């Protein structure tokens, strides 16, 4: 298991409710892939969303986000953390 | 005060010690700008570092990072958070 930071683009105007709902959809199915989405941050102005997860692989992160309806191409392992 | 995510590039090979030391340098001077750096994540392979802060402005974040010796150009407000 490793930490991953994934970055969504093109989500201009996203609201707090929409972010919570997207996160809820991830949480509902993440166990199938052994992923856990821990945190998320969004900038509605630029349309950027950052998600922090603990996952077995970047592909597992991608599969959960895709199945939840918000596919992502940019997934970065972040093995070093200060939290 | 708002949350900001800033992104450093070109830090390939960064070690856990180097990340901790960089964070320590930020913490040592951040109060001058009213900033607090809360978390950081690094990918030594791609050389990317993400820092999460609470700050009065993106410029304040930039000034602290620059003064600490690791200037950053990419600073994104992230007013929506799930933590």
Backbone of each chain as nested JSON, in Angstrom:
{
  "chains": [
    {"id": "A", "residues": [
      {"number": 1, "name": "UNK", "atoms": {"N": [0.846, -1.196, 0.0], "CA": [0.0, 0.0, 0.0], "C": [0.879, 1.243, 0.0]}},
      {"number": 2, "name": "UNK", "atoms": {"N": [0.509, 2.211, -0.778], "CA": [1.263, 3.466, -0.85], "C": [0.277, 4.622, -0.904]}},
      {"number": 3, "name": "UNK", "atoms": {"N": [0.823, 5.814, -0.665], "CA": [-0.004, 7.013, -0.798], "C": [0.057, 7.499, -2.237]}},
      {"number": 4, "name": "UNK", "atoms": {"N": [-1.058, 8.012, -2.701], "CA": [-1.127, 8.596, -4.047], "C": [-1.843, 9.941, -3.978]}},
      {"number": 5, "name": "UNK", "atoms": {"N": [-1.364, 10.871, -4.794], "CA": [-2.063, 12.135, -4.992], "C": [-2.551, 12.126, -6.437]}},
      {"number": 6, "name": "UNK", "atoms": {"N": [-3.857, 12.227, -6.642], "CA": [-4.331, 12.334, -8.021], "C": [-4.95, 13.702, -8.243]}},
      {"number": 7, "name": "UNK", "atoms": {"N": [-4.898, 14.136, -9.488], "CA": [-5.294, 15.503, -9.825], "C": [-6.298, 15.479, -10.974]}},
      {"number": 8, "name": "UNK", "atoms": {"N": [-7.473, 16.013, -10.705], "CA": [-8.52, 16.151, -11.723], "C": [-8.5, 17.579, -12.259]}},
      {"number": 9, "name": "UNK", "atoms": {"N": [-8.708, 17.71, -13.542], "CA": [-8.808, 19.041, -14.153], "C": [-10.201, 19.191, -14.782]}},
      {"number": 10, "name": "UNK", "atoms": {"N": [-10.538, 20.412, -15.151], "CA": [-11.789, 20.636, -15.892], "C": [-13.034, 20.59, -15.031]}},
      {"number": 11, "name": "UNK", "atoms": {"N": [-12.887, 20.803, -13.698], "CA": [-14.074, 20.755, -12.837], "C": [-14.446, 22.148, -12.353]}},
      {"number": 12, "name": "UNK", "atoms": {"N": [-14.386, 23.098, -13.27], "CA": [-14.706, 24.49, -12.927], "C": [-16.107, 24.595, -12.333]}},
      {"number": 13, "name": "UNK", "atoms": {"N": [-16.214, 25.369, -11.275], "CA": [-17.527, 25.612, -10.689], "C": [-17.991, 24.53, -9.742]}},
      {"number": 14, "name": "UNK", "atoms": {"N": [-17.148, 23.533, -9.476], "CA": [-17.549, 22.466, -8.554], "C": [-17.944, 23.072, -7.204]}},
      {"number": 15, "name": "UNK", "atoms": {"N": [-19.04, 22.551, -6.631], "CA": [-19.523, 23.054, -5.337], "C": [-19.083, 22.107, -4.217]}},
      {"number": 16, "name": "UNK", "atoms": {"N": [-19.231, 22.584, -2.98], "CA": [-18.906, 21.742, -1.824], "C": [-19.762, 20.479, -1.836]}},
      {"number": 17, "name": "UNK", "atoms": {"N": [-21.035, 20.613, -2.192], "CA": [-21.919, 19.443, -2.25], "C": [-21.463, 18.453, -3.316]}},
      {"number": 18, "name": "UNK", "atoms": {"N": [-21.074, 18.966, -4.46], "CA": [-20.619, 18.077, -5.535], "C": [-19.329, 17.355, -5.144]}},
      {"number": 19, "name": "UNK", "atoms": {"N": [-18.434, 18.064, -4.456], "CA": [-17.194, 17.42, -4.01], "C": [-17.509, 16.312, -3.007]}},
      {"number": 20, "name": "UNK", "atoms": {"N": [-18.393, 16.605, -2.062], "CA": [-18.772, 15.594, -1.06], "C": [-19.43, 14.386, -1.725]}},
      {"number": 21, "name": "UNK", "atoms": {"N": [-20.295, 14.643, -2.705], "CA": [-20.988, 13.551, -3.39], "C": [-20.0, 12.705, -4.185]}},
      {"number": 22, "name": "UNK", "atoms": {"N": [-19.046, 13.339, -4.851], "CA": [-18.029, 12.596, -5.602], "C": [-17.199, 11.73, -4.648]}},
      {"number": 23, "name": "UNK", "atoms": {"N": [-16.848, 12.299, -3.499], "CA": [-16.061, 11.556, -2.504], "C": [-16.887, 10.375, -1.967]}},
      {"number": 24, "name": "UNK", "atoms": {"N": [-18.169, 10.617, -1.745], "CA": [-19.054, 9.553, -1.245], "C": [-19.105, 8.391, -2.239]}},
      {"number": 25, "name": "UNK", "atoms": {"N": [-19.161, 8.722, -3.532], "CA": [-19.205, 7.658, -4.536], "C": [-17.9, 6.857, -4.539]}},
      {"number": 26, "name": "UNK", "atoms": {"N": [-16.782, 7.543, -4.347], "CA": [-15.503, 6.817, -4.237], "C": [-15.53, 5.869, -3.031]}},
      {"number": 27, "name": "UNK", "atoms": {"N": [-15.947, 6.395, -1.877], "CA": [-15.937, 5.592, -0.652], "C": [-16.841, 4.371, -0.782]}},
      {"number": 28, "name": "UNK", "atoms": {"N": [-17.929, 4.512, -1.543], "CA": [-18.907, 3.425, -1.658], "C": [-18.329, 2.211, -2.373]}},
      {"number": 29, "name": "UNK", "atoms": {"N": [-17.333, 2.418, -3.225], "CA": [-16.831, 1.294, -4.035], "C": [-15.342, 1.039, -3.857]}},
      {"number": 30, "name": "UNK", "atoms": {"N": [-14.658, 1.869, -3.102], "CA": [-13.194, 1.78, -3.043], "C": [-12.68, 0.442, -2.505]}},
      {"number": 31, "name": "UNK", "atoms": {"N": [-13.458, -0.198, -1.607], "CA": [-12.99, -1.439, -0.979], "C": [-12.772, -2.544, -2.013]}},
      {"number": 32, "name": "UNK", "atoms": {"N": [-13.528, -2.5, -3.086], "CA": [-13.368, -3.517, -4.147], "C": [-11.943, -3.544, -4.685]}},
      {"number": 33, "name": "UNK", "atoms": {"N": [-11.293, -2.389, -4.639], "CA": [-9.933, -2.275, -5.186], "C": [-8.879, -2.139, -4.083]}},
      {"number": 34, "name": "UNK", "atoms": {"N": [-9.315, -2.221, -2.83], "CA": [-8.36, -2.085, -1.731], "C": [-7.819, -0.674, -1.582]}},
      {"number": 35, "name": "UNK", "atoms": {"N": [-8.601, 0.298, -2.055], "CA": [-8.197, 1.716, -2.021], "C": [-8.928, 2.41, -0.87]}},
      {"number": 36, "name": "UNK", "atoms": {"N": [-8.285, 3.427, -0.282], "CA": [-9.041, 4.321, 0.598], "C": [-8.721, 5.772, 0.264]}},
      {"number": 37, "name": "UNK", "atoms": {"N": [-9.763, 6.507, -0.081], "CA": [-9.602, 7.945, -0.345], "C": [-9.703, 8.69, 0.984]}},
      {"number": 38, "name": "UNK", "atoms": {"N": [-8.607, 9.352, 1.364], "CA": [-8.511, 9.949, 2.695], "C": [-8.929, 11.411, 2.734]}},
      {"number": 39, "name": "UNK", "atoms": {"N": [-8.51, 12.163, 1.713], "CA": [-8.743, 13.601, 1.731], "C": [-8.953, 14.097, 0.302]}},
      {"number": 40, "name": "UNK", "atoms": {"N": [-9.55, 15.291, 0.192], "CA": [-9.706, 15.907, -1.125], "C": [-9.786, 17.417, -0.971]}},
      {"number": 41, "name": "UNK", "atoms": {"N": [-9.274, 18.105, -1.965], "CA": [-9.276, 19.566, -1.972], "C": [-9.673, 20.03, -3.368]}},
      {"number": 42, "name": "UNK", "atoms": {"N": [-10.461, 21.096, -3.451], "CA": [-10.891, 21.563, -4.763], "C": [-10.774, 23.068, -4.907]}},
      {"number": 43, "name": "UNK", "atoms": {"N": [-10.385, 23.469, -6.098], "CA": [-10.364, 24.874, -6.495], "C": [-11.399, 25.064, -7.599]}},
      {"number": 44, "name": "UNK", "atoms": {"N": [-12.598, 25.536, -7.243], "CA": [-13.666, 25.674, -8.248], "C": [-13.288, 26.634, -9.373]}},
      {"number": 45, "name": "UNK", "atoms": {"N": [-12.439, 27.601, -9.076], "CA": [-12.095, 28.625, -10.068], "C": [-11.272, 28.031, -11.211]}},
      {"number": 46, "name": "UNK", "atoms": {"N": [-10.246, 27.265, -10.884], "CA": [-9.415, 26.65, -11.934], "C": [-9.974, 25.285, -12.346]}},
      {"number": 47, "name": "UNK", "atoms": {"N": [-10.915, 24.748, -11.543], "CA": [-11.468, 23.439, -11.87], "C": [-10.552, 22.273, -11.529]}},
      {"number": 48, "name": "UNK", "atoms": {"N": [-9.685, 22.48, -10.523], "CA": [-8.731, 21.439, -10.136], "C": [-9.169, 20.767, -8.836]}},
      {"number": 49, "name": "UNK", "atoms": {"N": [-9.107, 19.443, -8.809], "CA": [-9.401, 18.695, -7.587], "C": [-8.231, 17.758, -7.293]}},
      {"number": 50, "name": "UNK", "atoms": {"N": [-7.744, 17.786, -6.058], "CA": [-6.672, 16.914, -5.589], "C": [-7.275, 15.884, -4.635]}},
      {"number": 51, "name": "UNK", "atoms": {"N": [-6.928, 14.616, -4.834], "CA": [-7.393, 13.57, -3.921], "C": [-6.186, 12.822, -3.38]}},
      {"number": 52, "name": "UNK", "atoms": {"N": [-6.183, 12.595, -2.084], "CA": [-5.12, 11.815, -1.449], "C": [-5.69, 10.453, -1.076]}},
      {"number": 53, "name": "UNK", "atoms": {"N": [-4.991, 9.403, -1.482], "CA": [-5.474, 8.053, -1.183], "C": [-4.349, 7.151, -0.715]}},
      {"number": 54, "name": "UNK", "atoms": {"N": [-4.748, 6.042, -0.129], "CA": [-3.847, 4.936, 0.208], "C": [-4.329, 3.8, -0.694]}},
      {"number": 55, "name": "UNK", "atoms": {"N": [-3.414, 3.25, -1.486], "CA": [-3.874, 2.289, -2.504], "C": [-2.769, 1.313, -2.864]}},
      {"number": 56, "name": "UNK", "atoms": {"N": [-3.163, 0.175, -3.432], "CA": [-2.155, -0.802, -3.848], "C": [-1.427, -0.397, -5.124]}},
      {"number": 57, "name": "UNK", "atoms": {"N": [-2.031, 0.471, -5.937], "CA": [-1.39, 0.904, -7.187], "C": [-2.113, 2.123, -7.749]}},
      {"number": 58, "name": "UNK", "atoms": {"N": [-1.435, 2.827, -8.659], "CA": [-2.069, 3.965, -9.323], "C": [-3.254, 3.493, -10.174]}},
      {"number": 59, "name": "UNK", "atoms": {"N": [-3.12, 2.308, -10.777], "CA": [-4.214, 1.786, -11.597], "C": [-5.462, 1.521, -10.765]}},
      {"number": 60, "name": "UNK", "atoms": {"N": [-5.274, 1.072, -9.528], "CA": [-6.427, 0.834, -8.656], "C": [-7.144, 2.155, -8.368]}},
      {"number": 61, "name": "UNK", "atoms": {"N": [-6.362, 3.215, -8.135], "CA": [-6.948, 4.551, -7.921], "C": [-7.763, 4.951, -9.152]}},
      {"number": 62, "name": "UNK", "atoms": {"N": [-7.155, 4.754, -10.328], "CA": [-7.841, 5.128, -11.57], "C": [-9.147, 4.346, -11.752]}},
      {"number": 63, "name": "UNK", "atoms": {"N": [-9.108, 3.052, -11.443], "CA": [-10.321, 2.232, -11.636], "C": [-11.456, 2.696, -10.732]}},
      {"number": 64, "name": "UNK", "atoms": {"N": [-11.161, 3.028, -9.475], "CA": [-12.22, 3.483, -8.565], "C": [-12.801, 4.807, -9.06]}},
      {"number": 65, "name": "UNK", "atoms": {"N": [-11.935, 5.76, -9.385], "CA": [-12.43, 7.066, -9.855], "C": [-13.235, 6.902, -11.15]}},
      {"number": 66, "name": "UNK", "atoms": {"N": [-12.782, 6.036, -12.039], "CA": [-13.504, 5.84, -13.311], "C": [-14.887, 5.242, -13.05]}},
      {"number": 67, "name": "UNK", "atoms": {"N": [-14.922, 4.233, -12.18], "CA": [-16.199, 3.567, -11.894], "C": [-17.147, 4.505, -11.152]}},
      {"number": 68, "name": "UNK", "atoms": {"N": [-16.583, 5.437, -10.37], "CA": [-17.406, 6.397, -9.627], "C": [-17.878, 7.552, -10.516]}},
      {"number": 69, "name": "UNK", "atoms": {"N": [-17.397, 7.576, -11.767], "CA": [-17.909, 8.572, -12.708], "C": [-17.041, 9.797, -12.887]}},
      {"number": 70, "name": "UNK", "atoms": {"N": [-15.848, 9.804, -12.288], "CA": [-14.945, 10.956, -12.481], "C": [-13.529, 10.441, -12.756]}},
      {"number": 71, "name": "UNK", "atoms": {"N": [-13.322, 9.918, -13.972], "CA": [-12.018, 9.354, -14.345], "C": [-10.889, 10.374, -14.212]}},
      {"number": 72, "name": "UNK", "atoms": {"N": [-9.696, 9.848, -13.942], "CA": [-8.534, 10.712, -13.755], "C": [-7.356, 10.097, -14.499]}},
      {"number": 73, "name": "UNK", "atoms": {"N": [-6.514, 10.94, -15.081], "CA": [-5.337, 10.399, -15.766], "C": [-4.069, 10.648, -14.964]}},
      {"number": 74, "name": "UNK", "atoms": {"N": [-4.108, 11.668, -14.101], "CA": [-2.902, 12.087, -13.378], "C": [-2.909, 11.512, -11.96]}},
      {"number": 75, "name": "UNK", "atoms": {"N": [-2.133, 10.46, -11.749], "CA": [-2.031, 9.841, -10.411], "C": [-0.554, 9.724, -10.051]}},
      {"number": 76, "name": "UNK", "atoms": {"N": [-0.138, 10.391, -8.969], "CA": [1.274, 10.425, -8.572], "C": [1.496, 9.685, -7.26]}},
      {"number": 77, "name": "UNK", "atoms": {"N": [2.4, 8.723, -7.228], "CA": [2.756, 8.151, -5.935], "C": [3.442, 9.219, -5.096]}},
      {"number": 78, "name": "UNK", "atoms": {"N": [3.115, 9.29, -3.811], "CA": [3.791, 10.253, -2.91], "C": [4.296, 9.48, -1.682]}},
      {"number": 79, "name": "UNK", "atoms": {"N": [5.396, 8.729, -1.871], "CA": [5.883, 7.876, -0.78], "C": [6.381, 8.665, 0.431]}},
      {"number": 80, "name": "UNK", "atoms": {"N": [6.78, 9.927, 0.242], "CA": [7.24, 10.745, 1.375], "C": [6.115, 11.666, 1.827]}},
      {"number": 81, "name": "UNK", "atoms": {"N": [5.826, 11.64, 3.128], "CA": [4.725, 12.469, 3.619], "C": [5.094, 13.155, 4.926]}},
      {"number": 82, "name": "UNK", "atoms": {"N": [4.584, 14.355, 5.102], "CA": [4.611, 15.057, 6.39], "C": [3.161, 15.384, 6.704]}},
      {"number": 83, "name": "UNK", "atoms": {"N": [2.621, 14.713, 7.712], "CA": [1.185, 14.897, 7.981], "C": [0.909, 15.131, 9.459]}}
    ]},
    {"id": "B", "residues": [
      {"number": 1, "name": "UNK", "atoms": {"N": [-8.123, 34.019, 5.818], "CA": [-7.255, 32.849, 5.684], "C": [-7.936, 31.806, 4.793]}},
      {"number": 2, "name": "UNK", "atoms": {"N": [-7.151, 31.203, 3.943], "CA": [-7.675, 30.173, 3.051], "C": [-6.657, 29.047, 2.952]}},
      {"number": 3, "name": "UNK", "atoms": {"N": [-7.142, 27.928, 2.43], "CA": [-6.231, 26.801, 2.187], "C": [-5.617, 26.958, 0.802]}},
      {"number": 4, "name": "UNK", "atoms": {"N": [-4.356, 26.567, 0.698], "CA": [-3.663, 26.584, -0.584], "C": [-2.913, 25.276, -0.779]}},
      {"number": 5, "name": "UNK", "atoms": {"N": [-2.887, 24.797, -2.021], "CA": [-2.053, 23.663, -2.388], "C": [-1.0, 24.214, -3.342]}},
      {"number": 6, "name": "UNK", "atoms": {"N": [0.276, 24.064, -2.978], "CA": [1.3, 24.491, -3.927], "C": [2.079, 23.281, -4.392]}},
      {"number": 7, "name": "UNK", "atoms": {"N": [2.617, 23.406, -5.598], "CA": [3.251, 22.261, -6.249], "C": [4.642, 22.658, -6.727]}},
      {"number": 8, "name": "UNK", "atoms": {"N": [5.645, 21.942, -6.221], "CA": [7.04, 22.129, -6.649], "C": [7.382, 21.055, -7.678]}},
      {"number": 9, "name": "UNK", "atoms": {"N": [8.149, 21.44, -8.677], "CA": [8.628, 20.475, -9.669], "C": [10.16, 20.455, -9.626]}},
      {"number": 10, "name": "UNK", "atoms": {"N": [10.744, 19.473, -10.28], "CA": [12.203, 19.439, -10.421], "C": [12.944, 19.012, -9.162]}},
      {"number": 11, "name": "UNK", "atoms": {"N": [12.268, 18.303, -8.255], "CA": [12.943, 17.875, -7.017], "C": [13.202, 16.364, -7.049]}},
      {"number": 12, "name": "UNK", "atoms": {"N": [13.642, 15.894, -8.193], "CA": [13.919, 14.454, -8.338], "C": [14.931, 13.984, -7.304]}},
      {"number": 13, "name": "UNK", "atoms": {"N": [14.659, 12.826, -6.717], "CA": [15.593, 12.227, -5.774], "C": [15.497, 12.791, -4.368]}},
      {"number": 14, "name": "UNK", "atoms": {"N": [14.523, 13.668, -4.119], "CA": [14.375, 14.228, -2.77], "C": [14.218, 13.085, -1.76]}},
      {"number": 15, "name": "UNK", "atoms": {"N": [14.881, 13.217, -0.606], "CA": [14.81, 12.186, 0.437], "C": [13.837, 12.628, 1.532]}},
      {"number": 16, "name": "UNK", "atoms": {"N": [13.489, 11.685, 2.398], "CA": [12.61, 12.002, 3.527], "C": [13.267, 13.084, 4.402]}},
      {"number": 17, "name": "UNK", "atoms": {"N": [14.576, 12.965, 4.615], "CA": [15.277, 13.968, 5.429], "C": [15.229, 15.345, 4.778]}},
      {"number": 18, "name": "UNK", "atoms": {"N": [15.434, 15.392, 3.478], "CA": [15.393, 16.686, 2.772], "C": [14.0, 17.299, 2.833]}},
      {"number": 19, "name": "UNK", "atoms": {"N": [12.967, 16.467, 2.712], "CA": [11.594, 16.986, 2.798], "C": [11.333, 17.551, 4.193]}},
      {"number": 20, "name": "UNK", "atoms": {"N": [11.744, 16.794, 5.214], "CA": [11.558, 17.27, 6.6], "C": [12.308, 18.58, 6.836]}},
      {"number": 21, "name": "UNK", "atoms": {"N": [13.533, 18.665, 6.313], "CA": [14.344, 19.874, 6.51], "C": [13.711, 21.071, 5.787]}},
      {"number": 22, "name": "UNK", "atoms": {"N": [13.218, 20.859, 4.591], "CA": [12.559, 21.941, 3.847], "C": [11.323, 22.42, 4.611]}},
      {"number": 23, "name": "UNK", "atoms": {"N": [10.567, 21.461, 5.142], "CA": [9.362, 21.803, 5.903], "C": [9.746, 22.573, 7.174]}},
      {"number": 24, "name": "UNK", "atoms": {"N": [10.831, 22.136, 7.82], "CA": [11.3, 22.808, 9.042], "C": [11.656, 24.27, 8.73]}},
      {"number": 25, "name": "UNK", "atoms": {"N": [12.301, 24.486, 7.592], "CA": [12.67, 25.856, 7.225], "C": [11.427, 26.715, 6.992]}},
      {"number": 26, "name": "UNK", "atoms": {"N": [10.398, 26.127, 6.382], "CA": [9.133, 26.863, 6.208], "C": [8.539, 27.233, 7.568]}},
      {"number": 27, "name": "UNK", "atoms": {"N": [8.483, 26.248, 8.471], "CA": [7.86, 26.479, 9.784], "C": [8.602, 27.559, 10.567]}},
      {"number": 28, "name": "UNK", "atoms": {"N": [9.916, 27.637, 10.364], "CA": [10.737, 28.578, 11.131], "C": [10.409, 30.029, 10.809]}},
      {"number": 29, "name": "UNK", "atoms": {"N": [9.908, 30.273, 9.606], "CA": [9.7, 31.675, 9.203], "C": [8.26, 32.004, 8.812]}},
      {"number": 30, "name": "UNK", "atoms": {"N": [7.389, 30.992, 8.758], "CA": [6.042, 31.192, 8.217], "C": [5.236, 32.233, 8.978]}},
      {"number": 31, "name": "UNK", "atoms": {"N": [5.483, 32.377, 10.293], "CA": [4.666, 33.292, 11.097], "C": [4.795, 34.735, 10.627]}},
      {"number": 32, "name": "UNK", "atoms": {"N": [5.962, 35.067, 10.07], "CA": [6.163, 36.429, 9.572], "C": [5.117, 36.819, 8.525]}},
      {"number": 33, "name": "UNK", "atoms": {"N": [4.633, 35.806, 7.797], "CA": [3.659, 36.061, 6.727], "C": [2.253, 35.601, 7.117]}},
      {"number": 34, "name": "UNK", "atoms": {"N": [2.096, 35.112, 8.338], "CA": [0.78, 34.625, 8.754], "C": [0.369, 33.343, 8.071]}},
      {"number": 35, "name": "UNK", "atoms": {"N": [1.37, 32.573, 7.628], "CA": [1.118, 31.318, 6.909], "C": [1.345, 30.142, 7.858]}},
      {"number": 36, "name": "UNK", "atoms": {"N": [0.621, 29.034, 7.648], "CA": [1.009, 27.787, 8.308], "C": [1.002, 26.636, 7.308]}},
      {"number": 37, "name": "UNK", "atoms": {"N": [2.155, 25.997, 7.181], "CA": [2.263, 24.823, 6.31], "C": [1.861, 23.595, 7.111]}},
      {"number": 38, "name": "UNK", "atoms": {"N": [0.775, 22.96, 6.668], "CA": [0.167, 21.883, 7.462], "C": [0.671, 20.5, 7.084]}},
      {"number": 39, "name": "UNK", "atoms": {"N": [0.815, 20.274, 5.775], "CA": [1.162, 18.931, 5.303], "C": [2.01, 19.041, 4.053]}},
      {"number": 40, "name": "UNK", "atoms": {"N": [2.707, 17.941, 3.729], "CA": [3.481, 17.906, 2.486], "C": [3.631, 16.461, 2.036]}},
      {"number": 41, "name": "UNK", "atoms": {"N": [3.679, 16.305, 0.719], "CA": [3.825, 14.969, 0.127], "C": [4.815, 15.086, -1.023]}},
      {"number": 42, "name": "UNK", "atoms": {"N": [5.671, 14.081, -1.164], "CA": [6.67, 14.15, -2.234], "C": [6.767, 12.854, -3.011]}},
      {"number": 43, "name": "UNK", "atoms": {"N": [6.99, 13.012, -4.297], "CA": [7.28, 11.896, -5.193], "C": [8.713, 12.074, -5.697]}},
      {"number": 44, "name": "UNK", "atoms": {"N": [9.684, 11.388, -5.094], "CA": [11.082, 11.569, -5.497], "C": [11.326, 11.184, -6.953]}},
      {"number": 45, "name": "UNK", "atoms": {"N": [10.514, 10.262, -7.475], "CA": [10.743, 9.773, -8.84], "C": [10.453, 10.861, -9.883]}},
      {"number": 46, "name": "UNK", "atoms": {"N": [9.32, 11.533, -9.742], "CA": [8.984, 12.595, -10.697], "C": [9.525, 13.95, -10.229]}},
      {"number": 47, "name": "UNK", "atoms": {"N": [9.941, 14.027, -8.972], "CA": [10.46, 15.284, -8.443], "C": [9.383, 16.302, -8.099]}},
      {"number": 48, "name": "UNK", "atoms": {"N": [8.196, 15.786, -7.747], "CA": [7.061, 16.668, -7.43], "C": [6.819, 16.697, -5.922]}},
      {"number": 49, "name": "UNK", "atoms": {"N": [6.609, 17.904, -5.388], "CA": [6.276, 18.048, -3.969], "C": [5.009, 18.887, -3.859]}},
      {"number": 50, "name": "UNK", "atoms": {"N": [4.044, 18.415, -3.092], "CA": [2.797, 19.126, -2.826], "C": [2.816, 19.601, -1.385]}},
      {"number": 51, "name": "UNK", "atoms": {"N": [2.473, 20.872, -1.165], "CA": [2.391, 21.402, 0.196], "C": [1.003, 21.974, 0.414]}},
      {"number": 52, "name": "UNK", "atoms": {"N": [0.417, 21.656, 1.553], "CA": [-0.887, 22.204, 1.924], "C": [-0.678, 23.232, 3.027]}},
      {"number": 53, "name": "UNK", "atoms": {"N": [-1.236, 24.413, 2.814], "CA": [-1.058, 25.469, 3.814], "C": [-2.351, 26.21, 4.076]}},
      {"number": 54, "name": "UNK", "atoms": {"N": [-2.344, 26.951, 5.165], "CA": [-3.409, 27.91, 5.494], "C": [-2.707, 29.266, 5.442]}},
      {"number": 55, "name": "UNK", "atoms": {"N": [-3.23, 30.173, 4.645], "CA": [-2.48, 31.41, 4.414], "C": [-3.412, 32.556, 4.04]}},
      {"number": 56, "name": "UNK", "atoms": {"N": [-2.932, 33.784, 4.223], "CA": [-3.746, 34.946, 3.85], "C": [-3.816, 35.158, 2.336]}},
      {"number": 57, "name": "UNK", "atoms": {"N": [-2.822, 34.641, 1.59], "CA": [-2.818, 34.831, 0.137], "C": [-1.806, 33.869, -0.498]}},
      {"number": 58, "name": "UNK", "atoms": {"N": [-1.953, 33.678, -1.81], "CA": [-0.984, 32.849, -2.542], "C": [0.392, 33.514, -2.523]}},
      {"number": 59, "name": "UNK", "atoms": {"N": [0.408, 34.831, -2.578], "CA": [1.695, 35.53, -2.551], "C": [2.434, 35.312, -1.23]}},
      {"number": 60, "name": "UNK", "atoms": {"N": [1.687, 35.242, -0.139], "CA": [2.321, 34.988, 1.163], "C": [2.971, 33.6, 1.165]}},
      {"number": 61, "name": "UNK", "atoms": {"N": [2.273, 32.612, 0.582], "CA": [2.841, 31.26, 0.462], "C": [4.133, 31.316, -0.344]}},
      {"number": 62, "name": "UNK", "atoms": {"N": [4.083, 32.037, -1.463], "CA": [5.273, 32.143, -2.327], "C": [6.441, 32.796, -1.587]}},
      {"number": 63, "name": "UNK", "atoms": {"N": [6.145, 33.849, -0.82], "CA": [7.225, 34.548, -0.126], "C": [7.912, 33.646, 0.91]}},
      {"number": 64, "name": "UNK", "atoms": {"N": [7.124, 32.875, 1.655], "CA": [7.739, 31.986, 2.654], "C": [8.607, 30.937, 1.963]}},
      {"number": 65, "name": "UNK", "atoms": {"N": [8.064, 30.282, 0.943], "CA": [8.826, 29.237, 0.243], "C": [10.11, 29.829, -0.382]}},
      {"number": 66, "name": "UNK", "atoms": {"N": [10.008, 31.025, -0.933], "CA": [11.181, 31.642, -1.566], "C": [12.244, 31.942, -0.512]}},
      {"number": 67, "name": "UNK", "atoms": {"N": [11.8, 32.517, 0.612], "CA": [12.747, 32.873, 1.669], "C": [13.375, 31.623, 2.293]}},
      {"number": 68, "name": "UNK", "atoms": {"N": [12.632, 30.522, 2.293], "CA": [13.146, 29.263, 2.857], "C": [14.066, 28.542, 1.879]}},
      {"number": 69, "name": "UNK", "atoms": {"N": [14.167, 29.072, 0.655], "CA": [15.122, 28.502, -0.292], "C": [14.548, 27.535, -1.307]}},
      {"number": 70, "name": "UNK", "atoms": {"N": [13.219, 27.418, -1.344], "CA": [12.604, 26.535, -2.352], "C": [11.402, 27.251, -2.978]}},
      {"number": 71, "name": "UNK", "atoms": {"N": [11.711, 28.23, -3.844], "CA": [10.633, 29.027, -4.454], "C": [9.658, 28.158, -5.243]}},
      {"number": 72, "name": "UNK", "atoms": {"N": [8.424, 28.613, -5.342], "CA": [7.381, 27.87, -6.053], "C": [6.585, 28.853, -6.898]}},
      {"number": 73, "name": "UNK", "atoms": {"N": [6.171, 28.415, -8.076], "CA": [5.357, 29.293, -8.921], "C": [3.893, 28.865, -8.935]}},
      {"number": 74, "name": "UNK", "atoms": {"N": [3.662, 27.566, -8.606], "CA": [2.308, 27.027, -8.734], "C": [1.639, 26.975, -7.364]}},
      {"number": 75, "name": "UNK", "atoms": {"N": [0.738, 27.909, -7.104], "CA": [0.018, 27.95, -5.828], "C": [-1.484, 28.047, -6.119]}},
      {"number": 76, "name": "UNK", "atoms": {"N": [-2.24, 27.048, -5.699], "CA": [-3.67, 26.994, -6.016], "C": [-4.504, 27.15, -4.745]}},
      {"number": 77, "name": "UNK", "atoms": {"N": [-5.416, 28.096, -4.71], "CA": [-6.361, 28.134, -3.587], "C": [-7.231, 26.869, -3.657]}},
      {"number": 78, "name": "UNK", "atoms": {"N": [-7.505, 26.267, -2.511], "CA": [-8.41, 25.103, -2.48], "C": [-9.449, 25.338, -1.39]}},
      {"number": 79, "name": "UNK", "atoms": {"N": [-10.422, 26.209, -1.709], "CA": [-11.42, 26.578, -0.701], "C": [-12.311, 25.413, -0.269]}},
      {"number": 80, "name": "UNK", "atoms": {"N": [-12.466, 24.388, -1.111], "CA": [-13.294, 23.232, -0.722], "C": [-12.396, 22.105, -0.257]}},
      {"number": 81, "name": "UNK", "atoms": {"N": [-12.697, 21.563, 0.921], "CA": [-11.843, 20.507, 1.462], "C": [-12.676, 19.39, 2.077]}},
      {"number": 82, "name": "UNK", "atoms": {"N": [-12.162, 18.173, 1.947], "CA": [-12.682, 17.023, 2.686], "C": [-11.483, 16.451, 3.428]}},
      {"number": 83, "name": "UNK", "atoms": {"N": [-11.49, 16.602, 4.746], "CA": [-10.301, 16.184, 5.511], "C": [-10.697, 15.343, 6.704]}}
    ]}
  ]
}
